[in-house]
Amino acid sequence: MTGRRSFLLSLAIPLSLAACRKGQASPPQAAPQGARPDDWPGPRTPVSHADEPVPPIGDRLRLSDAEWRRRLTREQYEVLRQEGTEPPFQNAYFDDHRAGTFLCGGCGAPLFASRDKFDSGTGWPSFTRPIEEGRVVEHADRSLGMLRTEVRCARCDGHLGHVFPDGPPPTRLRYCINSVSLELKLG
């Protein structure tokens, strides 16, 4: 039985790596006339939401594209607003084991608890469940020629990643989430 399970896992991991990836982060857009190519209207490092009040479930944050560009780093914008994917094993939280709450990097809503985080072997932080019902929303994603379930922040509609039915007990779910879409609030 162990040999069969190892064989199945050896097949599943490459497929799950491909499935987690939406595609590479989008290439930078052409700079406006007279602007330097590296100009970005937003911050160079992510802005912390850890000290902000917890937004209630049902609260919505709607901003224009220009406002999102001013609020987010280029990397956050590419994932949260353009549905990009950061590289596996090269992101902030895939191997982070500190206790705390993972907030949305775009709006500060609490999304996942560290107690529900596990090592999926995919190179992205993975969770068995959201922190509470109503914090994330799920949508069918038919990109890349396959059917997956996309996960978004319920408050700001930011793209977080995908959820798959191959996680550990008790839920058997794997929320495969981009680190750049998160902020870890310690404690």
N, C-alpha and C positions, 0 to 999 in steps of 0.2 A: 504494500500500500504506500509506503514511504517513497519508493522508487517512482511509482506512478504520479504521486503528488509532486515530486521534484520535477519530473518531466513536464507535467502540466504547467507548473510555475515557470519553467524555462520558456515555455511558449507564451504564457500570459504576460510576462514582464515586458518583452519588446512590443507587444501589441498595446499594452497600457501606456508605454512611453509614447508611442505614436498617437494614441488616442488623447492623451493629456495635452499634446501640443495643438494649438489652434493654427499655428504657423509661426514663423519667426516674427519678432517685433517688427512693426512696419518701418520701412526706411524713412528717415526724416523727410519732411515735406520741403519743397524748394523754398528758400528764403525770399521774402519780399524784396522788391527792387531797392537797392542801397543798403540792405541789412547784411550783417555777417552771417554766414551759413550756420554758425553755432548759436545764434541768438535764439533764446527761448524765453517767452514772457513770464513763465512760472519760476518757482524756486529751483535751485540747483540740488538741494537736499529736501527730503520729505518733511512736510510740516506736521508736527505732532498734534494729535487730538486727545491725548491721554488725560489732560486736565479739564476737558470740556464736560459739561453735564451729559449724562446718558440720554440720547434721544429716545422718546417713547416709541414703541412698536406702532406703526401706522403713520408716523411722521415722514414726510417726503422732502427731499432736497432736490430742487430742479434748477439747474444753471444753464446758461447758454454755453456754446462751445468755447467762445472767447473767455468766459469766466472759468471754465474747467482748465483751460490752458494756463491761466494766471494762477490757479490754485494748486496744480499738480506739477511734479517734475515731468520731464519728457518721458521717462520710463514709465511712471505711473499712468500718464495720459495714454501711452501706447497700449497698455494692458487694460486699464479700467474703462477707457472710452472707445478704443479701437479694437478691442478683443484680441490683443496680441498675447504672446506667451513668452515668458522669460526662459533663459536656458536652464536645463535641469542641473542639479548639483552645484550651481554657481549662484545661489540666491541666499538671502539672509536667513530664512527660517527652516530650510529643509532638514537641518541637523541641529536645531536649537531645542534644548530640553528645559528651558526655564519655565517656571510657573507663572501663569498670568492669563490675560484675556486678549484675544486677537481682535483688533478693531478694524473697520474698513479704513483703508488708507485715504480714501476720497472724502469720507464724511464723518468718520469717528464712531459709527454705530458698532456695538459689540456683535461679533459674528461667530467666533469659535472660542472654546476654552482649551487651555493646554492639557487638561486631564483627558480630553478626547482626541489628542494628537497621537499619531503613531508613525513608525517608519515603514513606509510602503515600498521602499526600494526604487521609487520612480525618480527621485531627485527633487521633488516638490513637497512642501508641507502637506500632510494628509490628515484628515479628521474623520471620525466616525459619525459625527452629527453637528449641526449648528448649535450654538449656545442656547437658543430657545426658538420655539416656533414663531414664525413671522419675521425673522431677521434676514433670511435669504429667500430668494425666489428661484424657481427652476423653470427652464424653457427647453424645448426640443431644439437641437442644433444638428443640422443636416450637412454641415460643411465637411470637407475632406472626404466626401463620398461615403460617410457612415452616419449612423444615428447615435448621437450622444445627448446627455442632459447637461446643459449649461447652468452654472450657478452664478447668480447676480446678487448684489446687495439690494435688499428690499427698500432701503431708504433712498439711495442715490442712483440705483440701476447700474452701478459699476460692475463690469465683468470681473469675476473672481477666478473662475476655472470651470471644472466639470465634476460631476458625481458619477461614480460607477458602482455596480452591485458586486464588487469583489473585495470588500473590506472585511475586517475581523468582527467577531461578535462584540457587542450584542446586536448591532444594527446590520452588519454585513455590507455596510456602505463605505465608500472611500471618496471623500470630498477632496479632490486633488486641486490645490489652490495656489495661485501665484503669490510668492512672498511680497512682491512689489505692490500688490493690492491690499496688503495687511500692515498693521502696526501692532507690535506686542506691548501691551500695558502690563508691566510686571506687578506681581502681587497676588 
